[in-house]
Amino acid sequence: MDISYILNELGEDREQYYNAVAPPIIQTSNFKFNTVDDFRGALADEYQGNLYSRGFNPTIDILRKKLAALDGAEDALVFGSGIAAVTIPVLALLKTGDEVICVENPYSWTIKLFKDLLPKYGITTTFINGCNLNEYKNAITSKTKLIYLESPNTFSFDVQDLASVADIAKANGILTMIDNSYCTPLYQQPIAYGIDLVAQSATKYLGGHSDLMGGVVTGKRALLEKIFNNEYMNIGASMAPQNAWLLLRGLRTLPIRMEKISENAEKVIAYLESHPKVAQVLHPFSERNADLALAKKQMKKCGGLFSIVLAAADLNEIETFCNVLKHFIMAVSWGGYESLVFPACAAISKADFDRNNKRHVLIRIYIGLEEPDYIIKDLEQALSKI
Ligand SMILES: Cc1ncc(COP(=O)(O)O)c(C=O)c1O
């Protein structure tokens, strides 16, 4: 499907709402029925229509159609946050005694899900580095039901071979799921590689303005229907119609934002790579990435997120560099219009910081829509202070 059609027309039926160009926010909790028969039909199969907005809603429906089409998927479910789009499908598809294989450095709350939450339900997880296919083959047991990927992850940008992992999983009757928030469907299409479920934090690029929380999972309708009729409806982490509307607005400009952000980030990366006070810039398309060929095969571009390691990577230097930046906002998240900085050392106590630990010394940088020269000048003055 043409991306312009998806973003401008798909799912929109303007005659239904006074020929308004922008879709309405259907701000209602419930929907009325004229006959008991109609009501009975809706209650019997909530996946087919609008009954109650914890399930579906017309504003949400427009968004679901567009998000499914962007991923080349049969259907999409949207959630109140990205982590709900990870947690709810996983809970819905696993049961006591099942095992999961998960890559070792996914998003922090995803680690928590597999390490702390699932064991409460008797579901265990084997964490693997994920870069070597033999690791998957060795970790599979007769109880393995899910392989969970995050490629690239969003601090060290490790990539996994999506097509090969999907093949291994299929040969063993195992489901695959990926967090594709880093790439969005514009830069990586996991379903085309055979992955079953694709989750994204819509809070990031899809929304694009740092003003909403949301999540999406796409895949085969039968799988999504199972998720919907169980944990989705029970946990109730659905998206509010107002947020769906903001997301629809964000989607209109997704391609041009991603394009500009990627272009800006490439310029900033080139500057940082040549700076003597920067020891390393980590991102999937870095010449130093051992999996560069795989990253280029699977992904179109990298967007605005990467990490750096300072040449003098002790705590004082890292803190000074981050504290004196003027135009970067120190904050979690990414994917908006604004450039951000997140030193990994902020997530650990000073006493635990180990300058020889590769993950402790990372400074994650997100480049937004500001002009690259403006951002580079800021980096220049911050680097001059260390
Ligand atoms: C890679 C990744 N996946 C999932 C999430 C969770 O998304 P949300 O914050 O929208 O719940 C995040 C949040 O930062 C993330 O970075």
The ligand as an ORCA input file, in Angstrom:
! r2SCAN-3c Opt
* xyz 0 1
  C      12.399      0.600     23.235
  C      11.227      0.929     24.092
  N      10.190      0.085     24.106
  C       9.108      0.325     24.871
  C       9.043      1.443     25.663
  C       7.850      1.665     26.512
  O       7.037      2.641     25.936
  P       6.115      3.611     26.789
  O       7.019      4.512     27.566
  O       5.300      4.293     25.748
  O       5.309      2.760     27.713
  C      10.089      2.372     25.672
  C      10.029      3.576     26.510
  O      10.959      4.316     26.654
  C      11.222      2.095     24.866
  O      12.271      2.922     24.836
*
